[in-house]
Amino acid sequence: MSFSKDLKGFVFIGAIVLVLSVTIVLLYRNLKTDPVADNLKKDETVKVLFVLNDGEGNALATEVFICYPKTKRATVFDVTGNTGAIYKSLGRTDRIDAIYKEKKIEVYRSEIETFLDLTIPFTIEITLDDFGLLTDLMGGLDVFVPSPVDIVAPDGSRWMLPSGAISLDGDKVQTYINYMLPEESDDDQESRRRATFVSFLVAFNANRSIFLDKKNFPVFSSKMKTNIEPEDFYKLLEIISDVQTDTITTQPVVGSPRIVEGKTLLFPYMDGQLMKDIVKQRVRMLVSTNSGENRTYNVEILNGTLKQGLAQRASTSFNSAGYKVVKVGNADRSDYDHTVIINHIGNEESASALGEFITCYNIINEELVENNDDVSDVDFSIILGKDWDGRYVRGGFGKDDLGK
């Protein structure tokens, strides 16, 4: 009898344990958040901080990837390693990649969020060796080498690459990322690394079905370090690999170099405000319902004042924001009080977006003429007036003020 009672007791306790276990599992599933889905509920875009490092804590390339899943369009901001500022986390003026070296990824992400005025929920870190392995797993990366490379590296090894449009394996990609010719500048190397990242995204897209296979995914994902769980990481890479790679735009930091304590630092224009404006404009273009935003608009910038070089200096902002400046010159006269935008293509939404970028509300929608053989390749003309302060139009004048 005592054995029977004990058995019933064990069964009862086992039942309680089973119920508790099931309850805990159900609670966990109900309470567990899906960071990717939650992000898309709050933000239409997906933002990821990619850092390629040398395996010893030094950032070789820092890319902020932003995509809009609905249209599968994406843009990439290259945070140049020598971007200079007084960084709160360091308590001094230094290169931005010094933060990664000293404070690691989370603090680095926070500083980049402040710099670009963005919230970046996701991070992906890849060592150079693992980048090479991923390259091999995807069958190589397509890059362009302008001239043959045959030099001795600082460690005594030999760097050799043929010229032209070529596909590189993992070892050669590491050489491509690291090499520096005597006649090259830091900008050349940064540009090469930026192009390599885009090539990586292209290969990612081409091999999507392979690495998203449930059997293969652990092999690929093990070469990347992220701040989210494996199942969430899978969902994130599903989105990243699905972008239309031929629409990806890239943008480095725009600024002027200065030497500080023996280091050449790139200080962003307007204390970084221009980069924030450029980011805002590029993201706005990504999520625009206007089908025309998937193209690059040609603009001409004309100086309508007596100030020399005004149009030429303004071209930097427009080129950086994704417009193509096809002409810089003088207007028909030099006494424009107010800046004017002339819309040659009848696209009022895009003209308005251009106006928002420079806070200009003086927009003339030019009458379109059908079957006109004398059609200019300029989409928008911008005539700079006396209210142009070098970046924005001061004040908000209405159409009644045009031409004054």
N, C-alpha and C positions, 0 to 999 in steps of 0.2 A: 504493500500500500504506500509506504514511504517513497519507494522508487517512482510509483505512479504520480504521486504528488510533486516529487522533484521534477519529473519529466514535464508535467503540466506547467510548473513554474518556469522552466527553461523555455518552453514553447511560448508562454506569455511574454517573457522578457524579450525573446527573439522577435515576436510580433511587434512589440513596442519599438525595438531597435530598427526593424524594417520600415515601420511607419515613419519614424523620425528621419531615417535616411532618405526615403522618398520625398518627404516634406522638404528637407534641406535641398535636395536636388531641384525640386520644383521651384522653391524660393530663389535658388541661385539663378535658374534659367529666367525667371520672371524679373529678377532684380538686375541681372547682368545687362549692361548697356552695350549697344552696338555703336561704337564711336564714328564709324563711317556714315551709317544711316543718320545718326544724330547730327552730324556735321551738315549733311545735305538738307536737313529740316531747317537748320538755322542759317545756312549759307548755300547759295546755288552753286558755288564753285568748290573745288577740292584743292587745297593748298598743301604742298609737301616741301620740306627742307631736305635736300640731298646734300650730303657732304662726302666727298671723296678724300680719304686721308692716306698718309704714307705708312700707316700701321704703327707709327710711333707718336701719334697724337697731333701731327701737323696737318692742317687742312690744305689739300692741293687744289680743290675746286669746291665752290659753294654755289648751289643752284636752287632757286626758289621756283618750283614748278606749280603752275596754276592751270587747271582745266575746268571746262564747263561740260559736264557729262551729257547734257541734252543735245548739244551741237557737236560734241567731241572735238572742240577746238581747244588749243592750249597755248600758253605763253611761258617763257622762261626768263627769269631775272638772274643774271650772273652777278653775285655779290663779290666783287673783286677783292682778293685777299688783302691788298694794301690800302683798302678804303680807310681813310683816317678821320678821327674825331676824338673828342674827349668822352671816353666810355665809362659810364657809371660803375659798371662791374669791375673795371680795372682801376678806376680812380686816377686815370692818366690819359694823355693823348698817345695813341698807338695805332697799329694796324688792327683791323677788325678780326683777322684770323688769330691774333694773339689771345683773344677771348676763348676760342675753341681749345687752344693749347693749354691754357691755364685753368679755365673754368668748366670745360666740357660742354656737351651738346645742349643741355637744357638752358643754361645761361646764354650760350651762343644764340640759340633760337630766340630767346627773349630780346636780346639786343637787336637782332635782325628784324623782329616784329616791330620794334620801336623805330628802327631806321626806315622801314618801308611802309609803316602805318598799316600793318596787316596782322591778322591772327592766323598763325600757322599751326594747325593741330597735330600734324604728323611729321615725323623725322625718319630719315633713312640714311644710315652711315655704311659706307663700303670702303674697305681697305684697298690699296692699289693691287695687292696680290689677288684678292678676291675679285676685283674688277677684271683682272686678266683671266681668271677662271670662268667668270660669267661670259666673257667675250668668247672663250673657246666653246662653252656650252651652247652658245647661240650661233656658232659657225663663223665668227669674225665680225669686225666692224668696218664699214666703208668710210674711208677718210680721204682727204686730198692733201698730198705733200707737194708744195710748190717747187722744191728743188731737192736733189739727192742729199741725204744726210750720211756723213761718214766722219765722225769725230770721236775723240776719247772722252768718256764721262769722268766726273770728278773722282770716282772710285777706281779709275783705271780701266774699266770695261769699255768696250767699243760700241758706239751707237751707230747703227747702219739702217737706212731706210731708202727704198727707191722713190723716185718722184712720180707724180701723177695721181689719178684717182685709183686707189688700191684698197684691197680688203686686208686688214691686219689681224693676225692671231693675238692671243693674250699677251705673249711676251713682247711682240712688236708694238702693241697698243700702249704698254707701259713705257716703252721707249718714246713713242710718239707724244705721250703726256709729259715726259720728263726732259726731253732734249732741249737745248738752247744753243742756237748758232751764235757765233761772235757778233754778227751784224744784227741780231734780233734784239727786241726790247721785251720788257715784262708784258706789255700789251699783246705782243705776238703770241707769247706762250699762253696768256689768258684766253685769247681768241681761239687758239687751238684746243684748249681744254673745254671751252664752251661748245665748240663744234663736235668734240668727242662725245659730250653728254647728249647732244641731239642725235648723233649717230647711234648711241646706246638706246635711246627711246625708239628709234626707227627699228633697230634689231629686236627690241622688246616686242614691238607690234608685230613684226614678221614671224616671231617665234611664239606668239601668244598661246596657240593651242598646245604647244609642247610644254611650256613651263606651268600652265594652268591645269595640266593633267594632275589629278590628285596624287598619282604615284611619283611624278617628277617634282612637284612643287616643293617638298621639303629639301630637295637638293639645291634648288635655286635660292629659296628663302634663307637657307643656312649661310649663304654668302653675303647676306645683308642684315644689318642690325637696325631694329625699329623700336618704336615706343608703344606698339600695340600688340595684342595677342595674335597668334598665328592665323586663326580663322578670320580675324578682322584684317590682317595684313593681306590675306588672299583677296578679300573684297576690294581693298585699296588698289592692289596691283591689277585686278580686273579692270578697274576704271582707268588707271594710268596707261595700260597697254592697249586700250581701245580708242585712244585719241587719233585724229587724222594727222599723221605726222607731217604731211606736206603743208599743213596750215600753221605749224609751230613757229612763233616769232621769238626772237631772243633780244635781250637788252642788257648791256653791261651798265655799271655805274658811270654816270657822266660827272666829270669834275676836273679840277686842275691839280697837277702835282706840285708838292712843296717838300722841301727837305726839312725834317724835324729830328734833331739829335742823331744825325747821320743816316736816317731812314727816309727813303722817298715815299711819301704818303699821298694818296689821291683824295683830296678833299672835295666832297660833292658840292656842286653849284648850289647857291642860295641856302647854305647850311643844311642841305639835304631835302629842302622843300620841293625842288624840281623832281627828284626821284619819287617822292610821295605822289606828286601830281601825275607823273608818268605811269606809275603803278595803277593809280585810280582810273586813268584813261584807258589803259590796256585792258583792265578787268571789265570796264564798262563796255568795251568793244566785244569782249568774249561773250557777254550775256545779252547783247543787243539782239532784238528780234528782227532788226533790219538786215536783210540778206546781203546788202552792200557792204556791211562791216567786215565781211570775209575777204575784202580786197584792200589793197593799199591805195590811198588817195594821193594824187599828185597836187601839190600846192606851189604857188609862186608867192614870194614875199617881196613886197615893194615898199620902199622907203618914201613916205609922204611928208617927210620933215627935212630940215636942214642938217640934222645930226648925221655925221659921217659914220658909215659902217653899221647902222642900226639894223638893217635887214639881214646882213650877213651874220651878225651876232644872234639874231632871233632864230636863225635856221636850226641851231643846235636843239632847241626845245622841241621843234616840230619833228625833226628827224628822229629824235629819241622817243617821241610819243607814238611812233608808228606811221607817220606821214612821210611822203617822199618829196623833198624840196627839189623841184626841177628847174626853178629859176629864182635868182635873187637880183634885184635891180632897183631902179628909182621909179617912182610913180609919175603920173602925168604932170603933177605939180608938187610943190614942197610946203604947202600951207594947210595940210589936213589937221584939223584940231582933234578929230576923233577917228579912231581905227575903224576900218570897214572890212567886212568879209563879203566877197562876191561869190555867190553860188552859181557855178556855170552848168551844173548837171541836174538841177531840179530836185536834188535829194535834200529835203528840208531837215529831216532827222539827223543826217550826218553833218549838215551845216550847223545845226544847233549844238551838236556834240563838240564840234570844233570851236564854236563860240564859247561853250562852257569851259573848255580847256584854257582859254586865255581871258575869260570873263568879258567877252565882247558880244554885245547884243545888237550891234549895227550890222545886219545881214541883208544884202540885196540878192533876191532870187532872180537871176537873169532869165529872160524869156528864151525858151528853147526853140530853135528853128530846125524843122525837119528837113532832111535831105540837104543839109548844109555841108558842102565839101570843105569849107574853110573852118574846120573844127580843131580847136586847140587841145593839146594833151593835158591841159591844166584843169583840174576839177574845181579848185577853190583858189581865188586870189585874196591875199591879205594885204591891205594897204595900211601901213603903220602910221598912226597920227601922233600928235603931241601928247596924247594920254597914254601912250605906250611907255611902261617903265622898265622895259628890258625883259619882262616875263609876263606881266598881266596888263590889261587895260584898266586904268584907274577910273573908278566911277562907273555907273551903269546908265548909259545914254540910250534913248529910244531912237526909232527910225526917223523921227522928225529932225534929229540932229545930224543926219548923214550929210557928209560933204562939207560941213562947216569948218 
